[in-house]
Amino acid sequence: MATLAKVKLDLSGLDGNAYNLMGAFRRAARRQGWPADEIEAVLKDARSGDYDHLLQVLIGHTECPESEDEDEG
């Protein structure tokens, strides 16, 4: 499985409900060209544990959209 770029999504500004976070990840990943099977693999992993595990999985696959600009500055 090829490593995809992280999804640009600021999780900190979202409602912390697990379903809301997963939906936001799914929508952002689709818009950014992630294949459906890759999205589902991440979400399956996220659902495989408790809420803290879900957060860690999503954090591991996302980055704040502004982070690129900060690196270039």
DARADA-V888973 format. One line per field, one symbol per residue. ss: DSSP state (H for helix, E for strand, L for the rest). phi: phi as a letter, one per 20 degrees, with the letter a starting at -180 (. if undefined). Layout:
ss=???
phi=???
This chain:
ss=LLLLLLEELLHHHLLLLHHHHHHHHHHHHHHLLLLHHHHHHHHHHHHLLLHHHHHHHHHHLEELLLHHHHHHL
phi=.feefffebeffedgffgfffffffgfffffenffgfffffffffgffcefffgffffffdcbfgffffffff
